[in-house]
């Protein structure tokens, strides 16, 4: 299974980025091979629509699940339309979140916010 996670640094020991659309990178982790690759989030510097563009990067990456602390409605609409489930991360490292997800310990992200348009 390919798992996408927004990250601040190119390290599995870093924390999950609190901003989905403005995360500098996404880790795309393959649970079968236990390998990961970091994808540059080219949407992070966008003047607007970063969440939608970031969501499209996740979809295009082939991710089968998204782990994130929060997600705006427009980005979530793109992810959900691609039938990618969204799970809420815990305040731990990227590796700890992957472990928690694989153990079935993360909840689905039910609180989708309106987004931070123009902020």
C-alpha positions in Angstrom: 0.0 0.0 0.0 1.3 3.5 -0.9 0.9 6.0 1.9 1.3 9.7 1.4 2.2 12.0 4.3 3.0 15.8 4.3 6.4 16.4 5.9 8.5 19.3 6.9 11.9 17.7 6.1 13.1 14.8 4.0 13.4 12.5 7.1 11.1 9.8 8.5 12.2 11.1 11.9 10.6 14.5 11.3 7.1 15.4 12.5 4.2 15.4 10.1 3.7 18.9 8.6 0.7 20.6 10.1 -0.2 22.2 6.7 -1.2 19.8 4.0 -1.2 22.2 1.0 1.9 24.1 2.2 4.0 21.1 3.2 7.4 21.3 1.6 7.4 17.6 0.8 5.3 14.5 0.8 6.6 11.2 1.8 5.3 8.4 -0.4 5.8 5.2 1.6 5.3 1.7 0.2 4.3 -0.6 3.1 5.1 -3.7 1.0 8.7 -2.8 0.1 9.1 -0.6 3.3 10.7 2.0 1.0 9.8 5.7 0.8 10.5 8.6 -1.5 10.1 12.2 -0.9 8.2 14.3 -3.4 8.6 18.0 -3.7 5.3 19.8 -3.1 5.5 22.3 -6.0 2.1 23.7 -4.8 3.6 25.0 -1.5 4.7 28.3 -3.0 1.5 28.9 -5.0 -0.3 32.2 -4.5 -3.6 30.4 -4.2 -5.1 27.0 -4.6 -2.2 25.2 -2.9 -4.4 22.6 -1.3 -6.0 21.6 -4.6 -2.7 21.4 -6.3 -1.1 19.5 -3.5 -4.0 17.1 -3.5 -3.5 16.5 -7.2 0.2 15.7 -6.5 -0.9 13.1 -4.0 -3.4 11.6 -6.4 -0.9 11.6 -9.3 1.7 9.8 -7.0 -0.4 6.7 -6.9 -1.0 7.0 -3.1 -3.7 4.7 -1.8 -4.1 6.5 1.6 -3.3 10.0 3.0 -2.2 10.6 6.6 -2.5 14.3 7.6 -3.4 16.3 10.7 -5.9 18.4 8.8 -7.1 19.1 5.3 -9.1 21.9 3.7 -12.4 21.1 1.9 -11.2 21.8 -1.6 -8.2 19.6 -1.2 -10.3 16.9 0.5 -12.8 17.0 -2.3 -9.9 16.1 -4.8 -8.6 13.3 -2.5 -12.1 11.8 -1.9 -13.0 12.0 -5.6 -9.9 9.8 -6.2 -11.2 7.4 -3.6 -8.2 7.9 -1.3 -9.1 7.6 2.4 -7.8 10.3 4.7 -6.6 9.4 8.2 -5.8 11.9 11.0 -2.2 11.8 12.2 -1.1 11.8 15.8 1.5 14.3 17.3 4.4 12.0 16.6 7.1 11.4 13.9 6.4 10.3 10.4 7.6 6.7 11.2 5.4 6.5 14.3 2.4 7.6 12.3 3.0 5.0 9.6 3.3 2.3 12.4 0.1 3.5 14.0 -1.8 3.5 10.7 -0.6 0.0 9.8 -1.7 -1.2 13.3 -5.1 0.3 12.7 -4.7 2.9 15.4 -5.4 6.1 13.4 -8.9 7.4 13.0 -10.3 8.7 9.7 -10.1 12.5 9.4 -13.7 13.6 9.8 -13.1 17.3 10.5 -12.5 18.9 7.1 -12.0 22.7 7.5 -13.1 25.4 5.1 -9.5 26.1 4.1 -7.2 29.1 4.7 -7.9 31.1 1.6 -6.0 34.2 1.4 -4.4 33.8 4.8 
